[in-house]
Each structure stands twice: as C-alpha cells, then as structure tokens.
Amino acid sequence: MTIVFVNGVPLTPAVWTPLLSELPGPRRRDAVLLAPPGFGAPLPAGFGATMSGYRDWLIDELSRFGAPVDLVGHSLSGG
C-alpha cells in the first residue's frame, strides 16, 4: 500500500528524510512525498491559500492513486 507523507506549515518534504531512511525497503519504495502549494511546491496561479483550498488540493492529490493509501501528515501550526 502506498504511504503518502504530507508536510505542513512551515515545513518542506525534507522533514520526512530521517523517517524514510528508517522504513524497510519495500515500504520506502511505496512512499510518496506531497508538498502543499507554497510549502515546498510552487503556488499555482489562482490558488486560494485557504483551509478549503488546501483541503481540496489534498483530496485531488490523493484521488490520483485510485486505491487506499496510508496518509501521514505533520504541521507545526495544526490545532
């Protein structure tokens, strides 16, 4: 199963490097790093940097896998 790692404010996908090195080979190969717009990825023109904008972005990204994924997220600003 694919493991999707998503960083948050104010991080970039580099935050996952130490963890990825600890995963067994097969799990590491199944890992995907997603960077939200503006946090390690370019901010697309017209992107609304709102909670619903980021929610919709994540839903769109996850729907591309077409199968269940293990989702792991991290943010220093989450409530």
LUMMI-83421 format. One record per residue: residue number from 0; residue in one letter; z, x, y of N, C-alpha, C, O in turn. Coordinates in steps of 0.02 Angstrom, whole numbers. Atoms other than C-alpha are relative to their C-alpha. Example, Ala and Ser with C-alpha at 12.3 -4.5 7.8 and 13.67 -1.06 7.14 Angstrom:
<dotors>
DOTOR / resi / resn / n.zz / n.xx / n.yy / ca.zz / ca.xx / ca.yy / c.zz / c.xx / c.yy / o.zz / o.xx / o.yy
DOTOR / 0 / a / 0 / 45 / -59 / 390 / 615 / -225 / 0 / 45 / 60 / 33 / 97 / 59
DOTOR / 1 / s / -3 / -42 / -59 / 357 / 684 / -53 / 37 / -39 / 55 / 45 / -14 / 110
</dotors>
This chain:
<dotors>
DOTOR / resi / resn / n.zz / n.xx / n.yy / ca.zz / ca.xx / ca.yy / c.zz / c.xx / c.yy / o.zz / o.xx / o.yy
DOTOR / 0 / m / 0 / 42 / -59 / 0 / 0 / 0 / 0 / 45 / 62 / 33 / 97 / 64
DOTOR / 1 / t / 4 / -37 / -63 / -41 / 61 / 174 / 65 / -6 / 38 / 95 / -59 / 43
DOTOR / 2 / i / -58 / -1 / -45 / 104 / 113 / 285 / -27 / 10 / 70 / -62 / 59 / 83
DOTOR / 3 / v / 23 / -5 / -69 / 69 / 83 / 469 / 60 / 17 / 44 / 110 / -19 / 46
DOTOR / 4 / f / -52 / -23 / -46 / 176 / 179 / 594 / -24 / -13 / 71 / -79 / 8 / 90
DOTOR / 5 / v / 17 / 15 / -69 / 177 / 118 / 774 / 55 / 27 / 45 / 114 / 10 / 38
DOTOR / 6 / n / -49 / -26 / -48 / 261 / 214 / 913 / 5 / -49 / 58 / -36 / -94 / 66
DOTOR / 7 / g / -10 / 43 / -59 / 327 / 131 / 1069 / 18 / 41 / 60 / 6 / 102 / 63
DOTOR / 8 / v / -18 / -31 / -64 / 392 / 170 / 1241 / 54 / 52 / -10 / 102 / 36 / -46
DOTOR / 9 / p / 54 / -34 / -34 / 389 / 313 / 1293 / -33 / 51 / -44 / -54 / 104 / -20
DOTOR / 10 / l / 21 / -50 / 50 / 329 / 400 / 1135 / -75 / 0 / -13 / -112 / -43 / 12
DOTOR / 11 / t / 69 / -5 / 25 / 164 / 453 / 1057 / 4 / 5 / -76 / 59 / 11 / -103
DOTOR / 12 / p / -3 / -5 / 74 / 114 / 460 / 873 / 32 / 64 / -26 / 51 / 67 / -84
DOTOR / 13 / a / -32 / -63 / 22 / 185 / 638 / 867 / 72 / -12 / -24 / 99 / 29 / -61
DOTOR / 14 / v / -69 / 15 / 21 / 356 / 557 / 843 / 5 / -6 / -76 / 59 / 4 / -105
DOTOR / 15 / w / -1 / 11 / 72 / 307 / 523 / 662 / -11 / 63 / -41 / -1 / 62 / -101
DOTOR / 16 / t / 17 / -61 / 36 / 260 / 702 / 616 / 56 / 23 / -48 / 42 / 36 / -106
DOTOR / 17 / p / -52 / -21 / 47 / 431 / 751 / 543 / 8 / -47 / -59 / 19 / -25 / -115
DOTOR / 18 / l / -7 / 48 / 54 / 441 / 591 / 442 / -58 / 5 / -49 / -48 / 4 / -110
DOTOR / 19 / l / 59 / -4 / 44 / 264 / 605 / 374 / 3 / 60 / -46 / -18 / 56 / -104
DOTOR / 20 / s / -4 / -60 / 42 / 298 / 780 / 310 / 49 / -10 / -58 / 47 / 28 / -106
DOTOR / 21 / e / -49 / 14 / 53 / 440 / 707 / 204 / -25 / -50 / -51 / 4 / -57 / -105
DOTOR / 22 / l / 26 / 50 / 47 / 335 / 572 / 121 / -36 / 34 / -58 / -68 / 86 / -48
DOTOR / 23 / p / 38 / -27 / 56 / 266 / 605 / -53 / -75 / -5 / 14 / -96 / -50 / 50
DOTOR / 24 / g / 72 / -4 / -12 / 80 / 648 / -56 / -36 / -66 / 0 / -72 / -81 / 49
DOTOR / 25 / p / 37 / 63 / 0 / 14 / 476 / -108 / 20 / -45 / 58 / -23 / -78 / 88
DOTOR / 26 / r / -22 / 42 / -56 / 119 / 386 / 23 / -24 / 29 / 66 / -43 / -8 / 112
DOTOR / 27 / r / 24 / -32 / -61 / 70 / 513 / 156 / -74 / -14 / 11 / -96 / -26 / 67
DOTOR / 28 / r / 72 / 14 / -5 / -114 / 485 / 117 / -13 / -73 / 20 / -65 / -88 / 50
DOTOR / 29 / d / 8 / 70 / -18 / -88 / 297 / 139 / 26 / -16 / 70 / 23 / -74 / 91
DOTOR / 30 / a / -30 / 11 / -66 / -7 / 319 / 310 / -53 / -4 / 54 / -101 / 35 / 54
DOTOR / 31 / v / 44 / 9 / -59 / -94 / 260 / 469 / 45 / 1 / 61 / 97 / -33 / 63
DOTOR / 32 / l / -37 / -2 / -62 / -31 / 301 / 643 / -38 / -40 / 53 / -96 / -27 / 66
DOTOR / 33 / l / 29 / 38 / -54 / -64 / 174 / 780 / 37 / 15 / 64 / 99 / 17 / 66
DOTOR / 34 / a / -29 / -13 / -66 / -35 / 213 / 963 / -18 / -58 / 46 / -77 / -70 / 58
DOTOR / 35 / p / 15 / 55 / -46 / -19 / 66 / 1081 / -36 / 25 / 63 / -26 / 82 / 84
DOTOR / 36 / p / 34 / -18 / -62 / -130 / 67 / 1235 / 50 / 24 / 53 / 99 / -9 / 68
DOTOR / 37 / g / -43 / -29 / -51 / -52 / 179 / 1365 / 57 / 43 / -26 / 92 / 75 / 12
DOTOR / 38 / f / -53 / -39 / 31 / 66 / 263 / 1242 / -30 / 43 / -56 / -13 / 35 / -115
DOTOR / 39 / g / 33 / -43 / 48 / -41 / 394 / 1158 / -72 / -22 / -14 / -108 / 11 / -50
DOTOR / 40 / a / 69 / 24 / 5 / -202 / 292 / 1168 / -22 / -22 / 69 / 19 / -44 / 110
DOTOR / 41 / p / 24 / 21 / -66 / -313 / 253 / 1317 / 15 / -73 / 13 / 18 / -114 / -33
DOTOR / 42 / l / -11 / 69 / -22 / -277 / 95 / 1414 / -68 / -32 / 12 / -102 / -13 / 60
DOTOR / 43 / p / 66 / 30 / -8 / -433 / -14 / 1392 / -6 / -38 / 66 / 44 / -65 / 91
DOTOR / 44 / a / 12 / 38 / -61 / -510 / -92 / 1547 / 18 / -73 / -13 / -2 / -102 / -63
DOTOR / 45 / g / -19 / 70 / 5 / -436 / -264 / 1574 / 58 / -14 / -46 / 77 / -72 / -54
DOTOR / 46 / f / -57 / 12 / 45 / -291 / -238 / 1453 / 60 / -21 / 41 / 80 / 14 / 88
DOTOR / 47 / g / -61 / 22 / -32 / -140 / -337 / 1508 / 60 / 32 / -32 / 78 / 14 / -88
DOTOR / 48 / a / -57 / -37 / 29 / 7 / -221 / 1480 / 63 / -44 / 4 / 110 / -29 / 39
DOTOR / 49 / t / -56 / 48 / 3 / 123 / -367 / 1442 / 24 / -4 / -72 / -8 / 22 / -117
DOTOR / 50 / m / -25 / 8 / 68 / 229 / -410 / 1293 / -51 / -36 / -44 / -64 / -15 / -100
DOTOR / 51 / s / 49 / 37 / 40 / 99 / -536 / 1235 / -64 / 42 / -10 / -97 / 36 / -62
DOTOR / 52 / g / 58 / -43 / 7 / -41 / -410 / 1267 / 9 / 50 / -56 / -36 / 61 / -97
DOTOR / 53 / y / -14 / -48 / 54 / 41 / -281 / 1154 / 8 / -36 / -66 / -13 / -9 / -117
DOTOR / 54 / r / -6 / 38 / 62 / 83 / -414 / 1025 / -70 / -15 / -27 / -83 / -4 / -87
DOTOR / 55 / d / 68 / 16 / 21 / -99 / -469 / 1020 / -37 / 62 / -24 / -75 / 60 / -73
DOTOR / 56 / w / 31 / -63 / 21 / -156 / -287 / 1009 / 22 / 17 / -71 / -19 / 35 / -113
DOTOR / 57 / l / -26 / -18 / 66 / -42 / -257 / 859 / -27 / -47 / -54 / -45 / -25 / -108
DOTOR / 58 / i / 28 / 48 / 48 / -98 / -417 / 772 / -72 / 17 / -17 / -92 / 18 / -75
DOTOR / 59 / d / 70 / -18 / 12 / -280 / -367 / 795 / -6 / 63 / -42 / -46 / 66 / -89
DOTOR / 60 / e / 3 / -62 / 38 / -249 / -191 / 730 / 19 / -11 / -73 / -14 / 15 / -118
DOTOR / 61 / l / -23 / 11 / 68 / -153 / -250 / 577 / -48 / -43 / -40 / -55 / -34 / -101
DOTOR / 62 / s / 47 / 44 / 36 / -282 / -383 / 534 / -60 / 38 / -27 / -95 / 13 / -71
DOTOR / 63 / r / 57 / -40 / 24 / -412 / -246 / 509 / 11 / 27 / -71 / -37 / 47 / -104
DOTOR / 64 / f / -14 / -27 / 67 / -325 / -191 / 349 / -17 / -50 / -55 / -31 / -29 / -111
DOTOR / 65 / g / 19 / 50 / 49 / -361 / -355 / 260 / 47 / -6 / -60 / 30 / -40 / -108
DOTOR / 66 / a / -49 / 3 / 54 / -209 / -331 / 148 / 69 / 11 / 30 / 74 / 36 / 87
DOTOR / 67 / p / -67 / -13 / -27 / -22 / -325 / 169 / 11 / 75 / 13 / -16 / 117 / -22
DOTOR / 68 / v / -18 / -68 / -16 / 46 / -167 / 249 / 76 / 4 / 9 / 109 / -45 / 23
DOTOR / 69 / d / -69 / -13 / -20 / 217 / -90 / 269 / -3 / 23 / 72 / -38 / 72 / 87
DOTOR / 70 / l / 2 / -15 / -71 / 246 / -86 / 457 / 66 / 32 / 21 / 120 / 6 / 8
DOTOR / 71 / v / -58 / -37 / -24 / 364 / 41 / 535 / -10 / 11 / 74 / -62 / 39 / 94
DOTOR / 72 / g / 6 / -10 / -72 / 395 / 42 / 723 / 60 / 34 / 28 / 114 / 33 / -2
DOTOR / 73 / h / -54 / -34 / -35 / 500 / 139 / 845 / -12 / -4 / 74 / -67 / 7 / 98
DOTOR / 74 / s / 5 / 1 / -73 / 536 / 117 / 1028 / 69 / 13 / 29 / 119 / -14 / 4
DOTOR / 75 / l / -65 / -13 / -34 / 671 / 183 / 1142 / 17 / -56 / 48 / 73 / -58 / 74
DOTOR / 76 / s / -14 / 52 / -50 / 656 / 29 / 1252 / 9 / -69 / -32 / 20 / -117 / 4
DOTOR / 77 / g / -7 / 66 / 33 / 666 / -110 / 1121 / 70 / -27 / 8 / 119 / 9 / 7
DOTOR / 78 / g / -65 / 32 / -10 / 804 / -234 / 1148 / 34 / -19 / -65 / 88 / -47 / -65
</dotors>
